Amino acid sequence: MVNQQAATESAIVSAQSPRPGRYAHSFPGAQYLLPADEEERSRLALQHELFKRVMGGRIILPSMSFDPDAEILDSGTGSAIWLIDCRSQLPASCQFYGIDIESKLYPDIPTDASNLHLSVASITALPRSWTAKFALVNQRLLMAGLTVPDWKVALEEIHRVLKPGGFIQLMESDSDSIQSGPETAAAAELLRRLMVASGLNHECSKNIEGMLMSAGFVDVYSEDVVVKVGKWAGRDGVDAREDFGSAFRGLKGAVLKAGGMGYADTPEEFDQKVDRQIEEWDRTEGSCTKLKAFYARKP
Ligand SMILES: C[S@@+](CC[C@H](N)C(=O)[O-])C[C@H]1O[C@@H](n2cnc3c(N)ncnc32)[C@H](O)[C@@H]1O
């Protein structure tokens, strides 16, 4: 019965794109669930600053030095906010590449930014000419875009395009770690079912260390970072509330196209439930979730 339900949900979710009201990617074969529009661009900007603060200001995690001509790749770059911040911290002689299945969030590149290169591609199929090119590959929050088989291919592709001695760094949310109250628990269960029905790797943060080793990486390092959520937790809590609330609202089209998945039958009901979840974070001291950061080296 459970399998039948999952199969039905899966068939509905894979026929979902494009989603009503929000712009969605149309990259062939990609399963990414979130929209690409101005609301999402603002969310990613808020999220970058929040993650930077909770990581103590660090956006490059391995302790590494860069050659003057080092090349850096950001996978699933979105609005390129990490890449642009990284570019501001390294010598102008370095080259900065971003790829994404959707270019809608790409910023206009100033004419003097000749070392910033954004293109449309999937991390599962990078250009052959990029073999052994990069000193560092960053990939943050691709959980809503990579299926279980995609993860294996993506990490193999990243391994291929890194120079020997180069580093991969990853950050993902630990999907099961959110703690608050019953509204949040219901939303977390919805997210789990939506991701499973879409073939996405809901458990990726638990599997990344093993997947990195299977892809040939060594010296795998991981770090857990707790993010407090709700206004009781000051500025970080408020920003986390806005970030995660907006991300959850971005799933509305996918959930409704899949028939509501037992969570909400109408757009209004979906909005009300998200509002109640956000109120729960504000009044429940201790509401939090966990991010997991990783890095590893290509031998
Ligand atoms: C949650 S956003 C994160 C954006 C950025 N990494 C950041 O942290 O600000 C995920 C991004 O991954 C992109 N994406 C999804 N599937 C992808 C794939 N197979 N290859 C490359 N990018 C992908 C989406 O289009 C989206 O821009």
The ligand as an ORCA input file, in Angstrom:
! r2SCAN-3c Opt
* xyz 0 1
  C      18.893     25.849     -3.573
  S      19.648     26.526     -5.007
  C      21.260     26.922     -4.351
  C      22.003     27.950     -5.169
  C      23.438     28.210     -4.705
  N      24.220     26.995     -4.674
  C      23.465     28.861     -3.346
  O      23.826     28.201     -2.363
  O      23.108     30.058     -3.257
  C      20.006     25.098     -6.000
  C      20.469     25.423     -7.408
  O      20.865     24.202     -8.037
  C      20.469     24.252     -9.394
  N      20.434     22.873     -9.913
  C      19.486     21.933     -9.709
  N      19.818     20.791    -10.336
  C      21.031     21.008    -10.942
  C      21.899     20.204    -11.738
  N      21.611     18.952    -12.060
  N      23.054     20.768    -12.185
  C      23.358     22.052    -11.886
  N      22.567     22.855    -11.148
  C      21.419     22.341    -10.672
  C      19.129     24.961     -9.351
  O      18.749     25.467    -10.625
  C      19.399     26.039     -8.304
  O      19.860     27.221     -8.884
*
